[in-house]
Amino acid sequence: MIPHSLILDSENTKPLISILTNLNYTFERFQNLDEVFSVLKNQKFHFLITSIETFDHTNSKEILEKITMTYPNTLVLLITDSNQWVQTATLLKRHSAYDFLQLPLEPDHVKLTLDRSLQYLNTKLKSQFIHEAENHLFKRVIEIFDWKKSLTHKENQNISADIIHQMNISLFQGSGIGTLMSVVSILISKSKLDPDNNHYIIQKPILDLLSENYEAAKSMFDSMSISQSVIDDDGLIETKESPQNLIPIFETEMEFLKDALLIKSQKINTSQIPNSVTNCKIRLHHDKMSYVIREILLNAIKYSKEGDQIYVIFFHRENFLELKVINPAYQNEDGSIGIPESYEAFIFEPFFRISSVVDDSYAKFEQFRFGLGLTLVKKILDQHQTNVQIYNIEDNMRNDNTKDICLTIRFPLIKEEN
């Protein structure tokens, strides 16, 4: 994944803009440190980059400390020089900033610092999630070995049930292998031998059910084949095309998913790609991008409710084309809403599920299964040198004071040479 930065504009950040553009790293700029809270409220950034000179102004240090307290998962990077080392060291020591970029800025050092900082951030976010999961497990272990509860063995049974349930979700829940096995069992037990003609008589409903679940199981194996091909391919996408070529891919996938939308009477609203990107290109592999678009649309469809509208919106920001897929956020089984912040770094990990419920209604539309969908989406987008994030935002469209889930993909724009 490439990093996404929020940059406080100043004279010292001008060379950084040029370097990030050449690296195809995405960024947005703002003019005043006071604006940062409104920007970070509904956008996700890996880094906030600002010049050390910003902190010569009154209250700047207090604002920076408030930013790091409120948004600890956005790392602050300082642009500084040897004359400002004492102040820089103080901010680093107080953890008001994570790292620094020294003037004059050099492309190799900028890339090294941002890549290293991004690696730290990803590790930090995953560690937080694992720590929470360990605490949850520890509490359950304490409950299990509480002597009063152990008399009934109920908690032990629950743990076993949880393990079996997760195995069931991965391979056997819904139509496909599990139901196919059941149907074969029914077929064997209910078929009747005609000894005179030396053949078995099978009822039509049983054969129809067998055929239906054979197709579902075959679809699973096809999905495994597609997934394997994506996993094995590590090559960078070199093909560069107009961003407008994303539109026919969306149209094809939306046509494929029209029956999926009918299940809950949903609708997808798609904006146009801004004309301002006409003279630019993006890395684009049509087949792989179709996998991505189908998966992110199908996820939005599955996790939305009856009559919901899903929005696909394109923006031209700085040096990248931004694609947002927005759908309403609802309460999860654990009481959280949409994509809790602690899950954001884990949502693209293999086999991770917020919900354990499998809706069999959408099985025939799926190309990635077994909890690998968003993992393979990220793999493909990494090959396109884009970044992808998924998080909650305040609902600004429906005016009912709720939250939406926003999946954001940023395609670095490549200027066409004259």
FENFENWO-V529873 format. One record per residue. N is the residue number from 1. RES is the residue in three letters. SS is DSSP state (H for helix, E for strand, - for the rest). OMEGA is omega in radians with two decimals (999 if undefined). Layout:
{{N:RES:SS:OMEGA} {N:RES:SS:OMEGA}}
This chain:
{{1:MET:-:3.05} {2:ILE:-:-3.11} {3:PRO:-:3.09} {4:HIS:E:-2.98} {5:SER:E:2.98} {6:LEU:E:-2.98} {7:ILE:E:3.03} {8:LEU:E:-3.03} {9:ASP:-:3.04} {10:SER:-:3.13} {11:GLU:H:-3.11} {12:ASN:H:-3.12} {13:THR:H:-3.11} {14:LYS:H:3.10} {15:PRO:H:3.12} {16:LEU:H:3.13} {17:ILE:H:3.14} {18:SER:H:-3.13} {19:ILE:H:-3.12} {20:LEU:H:3.10} {21:THR:H:3.13} {22:ASN:H:3.09} {23:LEU:H:-3.03} {24:ASN:-:3.02} {25:TYR:-:-3.05} {26:THR:E:-3.13} {27:PHE:E:2.96} {28:GLU:E:-3.11} {29:ARG:E:2.98} {30:PHE:E:-2.92} {31:GLN:-:-2.99} {32:ASN:-:-3.10} {33:LEU:H:3.13} {34:ASP:H:-3.10} {35:GLU:H:-2.93} {36:VAL:H:-3.10} {37:PHE:H:3.12} {38:SER:H:3.12} {39:VAL:H:-3.09} {40:LEU:H:-3.10} {41:LYS:H:-3.08} {42:ASN:H:3.08} {43:GLN:-:3.12} {44:LYS:-:3.11} {45:PHE:-:3.05} {46:HIS:-:-3.05} {47:PHE:E:2.87} {48:LEU:E:-3.08} {49:ILE:E:-3.13} {50:THR:E:3.12} {51:SER:E:3.11} {52:ILE:H:-3.12} {53:GLU:H:3.09} {54:THR:H:-3.00} {55:PHE:H:2.98} {56:ASP:H:-3.09} {57:HIS:-:-3.12} {58:THR:-:3.06} {59:ASN:-:-3.09} {60:SER:H:-3.14} {61:LYS:H:3.12} {62:GLU:H:3.12} {63:ILE:H:-3.14} {64:LEU:H:3.12} {65:GLU:H:3.11} {66:LYS:H:3.11} {67:ILE:H:-3.10} {68:THR:H:3.09} {69:MET:H:-3.05} {70:THR:H:-3.09} {71:TYR:-:-3.07} {72:PRO:-:-3.13} {73:ASN:-:2.93} {74:THR:-:-3.07} {75:LEU:E:3.10} {76:VAL:E:3.07} {77:LEU:E:-3.10} {78:LEU:E:2.95} {79:ILE:E:-3.01} {80:THR:E:3.05} {81:ASP:-:-3.04} {82:SER:H:-3.14} {83:ASN:H:-3.09} {84:GLN:H:-2.99} {85:TRP:H:-3.11} {86:VAL:H:3.14} {87:GLN:H:3.12} {88:THR:H:-3.13} {89:ALA:H:3.12} {90:THR:H:-3.14} {91:LEU:H:3.10} {92:LEU:H:-3.10} {93:LYS:H:-3.13} {94:ARG:-:-3.12} {95:HIS:-:3.01} {96:SER:-:3.06} {97:ALA:-:-3.10} {98:TYR:-:-3.07} {99:ASP:E:-3.10} {100:PHE:E:3.03} {101:LEU:E:-3.03} {102:GLN:E:3.06} {103:LEU:-:-0.13} {104:PRO:-:-3.08} {105:LEU:-:3.10} {106:GLU:-:-3.07} {107:PRO:H:-3.10} {108:ASP:H:-3.13} {109:HIS:H:3.09} {110:VAL:H:-3.14} {111:LYS:H:-3.14} {112:LEU:H:-3.10} {113:THR:H:-3.12} {114:LEU:H:3.14} {115:ASP:H:3.13} {116:ARG:H:3.13} {117:SER:H:3.11} {118:LEU:H:3.10} {119:GLN:H:3.10} {120:TYR:H:-3.10} {121:LEU:H:3.14} {122:ASN:H:3.11} {123:THR:H:3.13} {124:LYS:H:-3.10} {125:LEU:H:3.12} {126:LYS:H:3.13} {127:SER:H:3.12} {128:GLN:H:-3.12} {129:PHE:H:-3.14} {130:ILE:H:3.13} {131:HIS:H:3.11} {132:GLU:H:3.14} {133:ALA:H:3.12} {134:GLU:H:3.11} {135:ASN:H:3.12} {136:HIS:H:3.13} {137:LEU:H:-3.13} {138:PHE:H:3.13} {139:LYS:H:-3.14} {140:ARG:H:3.11} {141:VAL:H:3.11} {142:ILE:H:3.13} {143:GLU:H:-3.11} {144:ILE:H:-3.06} {145:PHE:-:2.98} {146:ASP:-:-2.96} {147:TRP:H:-3.14} {148:LYS:H:-3.12} {149:LYS:H:-3.07} {150:SER:H:3.12} {151:LEU:-:-3.09} {152:THR:-:-3.12} {153:HIS:-:-3.09} {154:LYS:H:-3.10} {155:GLU:H:3.10} {156:ASN:H:3.12} {157:GLN:H:3.14} {158:ASN:H:3.12} {159:ILE:H:3.12} {160:SER:H:-3.14} {161:ALA:H:3.13} {162:ASP:H:-3.12} {163:ILE:H:-3.13} {164:ILE:H:-3.13} {165:HIS:H:-3.14} {166:GLN:H:3.07} {167:MET:H:-3.14} {168:ASN:H:3.13} {169:ILE:H:-3.02} {170:SER:H:-3.01} {171:LEU:H:-2.88} {172:PHE:H:-3.09} {173:GLN:-:3.11} {174:GLY:-:-3.12} {175:SER:-:-3.13} {176:GLY:-:-3.00} {177:ILE:H:-3.10} {178:GLY:H:-3.13} {179:THR:H:3.10} {180:LEU:H:3.11} {181:MET:H:3.12} {182:SER:H:-3.12} {183:VAL:H:3.10} {184:VAL:H:3.10} {185:SER:H:3.10} {186:ILE:H:-3.13} {187:LEU:H:-3.12} {188:ILE:H:-3.04} {189:SER:H:-3.03} {190:LYS:H:3.13} {191:SER:-:-3.07} {192:LYS:E:-3.14} {193:LEU:E:2.98} {194:ASP:E:-3.02} {195:PRO:-:-3.12} {196:ASP:-:-3.11} {197:ASN:-:3.09} {198:ASN:-:3.02} {199:HIS:E:-3.14} {200:TYR:E:3.07} {201:ILE:E:-3.10} {202:ILE:-:3.11} {203:GLN:-:-3.09} {204:LYS:H:3.12} {205:PRO:H:3.13} {206:ILE:H:3.13} {207:LEU:H:3.09} {208:ASP:H:3.13} {209:LEU:H:3.09} {210:LEU:H:-3.14} {211:SER:H:-3.12} {212:GLU:H:-3.09} {213:ASN:H:2.98} {214:TYR:H:3.13} {215:GLU:H:3.12} {216:ALA:H:3.12} {217:ALA:H:3.09} {218:LYS:H:3.10} {219:SER:H:3.10} {220:MET:H:-3.13} {221:PHE:H:3.05} {222:ASP:H:3.11} {223:SER:H:3.11} {224:MET:H:3.13} {225:SER:H:3.11} {226:ILE:H:-3.12} {227:SER:H:3.14} {228:GLN:H:-3.13} {229:SER:H:3.11} {230:VAL:H:-3.12} {231:ILE:H:-3.07} {232:ASP:H:-3.06} {233:ASP:-:-3.13} {234:ASP:-:-3.06} {235:GLY:-:3.06} {236:LEU:-:3.10} {237:ILE:-:-3.11} {238:GLU:-:-3.11} {239:THR:-:3.14} {240:LYS:E:-3.10} {241:GLU:E:3.10} {242:SER:E:3.06} {243:PRO:-:3.13} {244:GLN:-:-3.14} {245:ASN:H:3.01} {246:LEU:H:-3.05} {247:ILE:H:3.12} {248:PRO:H:3.08} {249:ILE:H:3.09} {250:PHE:H:-3.11} {251:GLU:H:3.13} {252:THR:H:-3.10} {253:GLU:H:3.10} {254:MET:H:3.06} {255:GLU:H:3.11} {256:PHE:H:-3.05} {257:LEU:-:-3.06} {258:LYS:H:3.10} {259:ASP:H:3.07} {260:ALA:H:3.11} {261:LEU:H:-3.11} {262:LEU:H:-3.09} {263:ILE:H:3.14} {264:LYS:-:3.08} {265:SER:-:-3.12} {266:GLN:-:-3.12} {267:LYS:E:3.06} {268:ILE:E:3.08} {269:ASN:E:-3.06} {270:THR:E:3.08} {271:SER:-:3.05} {272:GLN:-:3.03} {273:ILE:-:-3.08} {274:PRO:-:3.12} {275:ASN:H:-3.09} {276:SER:H:3.12} {277:VAL:H:-3.05} {278:THR:-:-3.07} {279:ASN:-:3.13} {280:CYS:E:3.07} {281:LYS:E:3.03} {282:ILE:E:2.99} {283:ARG:E:-3.05} {284:LEU:-:3.00} {285:HIS:-:-2.95} {286:HIS:H:-3.08} {287:ASP:H:-3.11} {288:LYS:H:3.13} {289:MET:H:3.07} {290:SER:H:3.06} {291:TYR:H:-3.12} {292:VAL:H:-3.05} {293:ILE:H:3.12} {294:ARG:H:-3.08} {295:GLU:H:-3.08} {296:ILE:H:3.08} {297:LEU:H:-3.13} {298:LEU:H:3.07} {299:ASN:H:3.13} {300:ALA:H:3.13} {301:ILE:H:-3.06} {302:LYS:H:-3.03} {303:TYR:-:3.00} {304:SER:-:-3.06} {305:LYS:-:-3.09} {306:GLU:-:3.05} {307:GLY:-:-3.12} {308:ASP:-:3.05} {309:GLN:E:3.14} {310:ILE:E:-3.09} {311:TYR:E:3.02} {312:VAL:E:-2.99} {313:ILE:E:3.11} {314:PHE:E:3.06} {315:PHE:E:2.95} {316:HIS:E:-3.14} {317:ARG:E:3.09} {318:GLU:-:-3.05} {319:ASN:-:-3.11} {320:PHE:E:3.00} {321:LEU:E:-3.11} {322:GLU:E:3.08} {323:LEU:E:3.11} {324:LYS:E:2.99} {325:VAL:E:-2.99} {326:ILE:E:3.07} {327:ASN:E:-3.08} {328:PRO:E:3.09} {329:ALA:-:3.13} {330:TYR:-:-3.11} {331:GLN:E:3.10} {332:ASN:-:-3.13} {333:GLU:-:-3.11} {334:ASP:-:3.11} {335:GLY:-:3.11} {336:SER:-:-3.12} {337:ILE:E:3.02} {338:GLY:-:3.13} {339:ILE:-:3.11} {340:PRO:-:-3.07} {341:GLU:H:-3.12} {342:SER:H:3.14} {343:TYR:H:-2.96} {344:GLU:-:-3.12} {345:ALA:-:-3.04} {346:PHE:-:-3.00} {347:ILE:-:-3.14} {348:PHE:-:3.13} {349:GLU:-:3.14} {350:PRO:-:3.00} {351:PHE:-:3.14} {352:PHE:-:3.10} {353:ARG:-:2.99} {354:ILE:-:3.12} {355:SER:-:3.12} {356:SER:-:-3.11} {357:VAL:-:3.08} {358:VAL:-:3.12} {359:ASP:-:-3.06} {360:ASP:H:-3.10} {361:SER:H:-3.02} {362:TYR:H:-3.04} {363:ALA:H:-3.06} {364:LYS:H:3.13} {365:PHE:H:-3.01} {366:GLU:-:3.05} {367:GLN:-:3.06} {368:PHE:-:-3.14} {369:ARG:-:3.05} {370:PHE:-:3.13} {371:GLY:-:-3.10} {372:LEU:-:-2.99} {373:GLY:H:-3.08} {374:LEU:H:3.05} {375:THR:H:-3.13} {376:LEU:H:3.02} {377:VAL:H:3.14} {378:LYS:H:3.13} {379:LYS:H:-3.13} {380:ILE:H:-3.12} {381:LEU:H:3.02} {382:ASP:H:3.11} {383:GLN:H:3.09} {384:HIS:-:-3.10} {385:GLN:-:3.04} {386:THR:-:2.95} {387:ASN:E:-3.09} {388:VAL:E:3.08} {389:GLN:E:3.06} {390:ILE:E:-3.01} {391:TYR:E:3.08} {392:ASN:E:2.99} {393:ILE:E:3.03} {394:GLU:E:-3.12} {395:ASP:-:3.12} {396:ASN:-:-3.05} {397:MET:-:-2.98} {398:ARG:-:3.04} {399:ASN:-:3.10} {400:ASP:-:3.02} {401:ASN:-:3.07} {402:THR:-:-3.13} {403:LYS:E:3.03} {404:ASP:E:2.96} {405:ILE:E:-3.11} {406:CYS:E:2.99} {407:LEU:E:-3.05} {408:THR:E:3.05} {409:ILE:E:3.14} {410:ARG:E:3.12} {411:PHE:E:3.06} {412:PRO:E:-3.13} {413:LEU:-:3.13} {414:ILE:E:-3.10} {415:LYS:E:3.08} {416:GLU:-:3.11} {417:GLU:-:3.13} {418:ASN:-:999}}
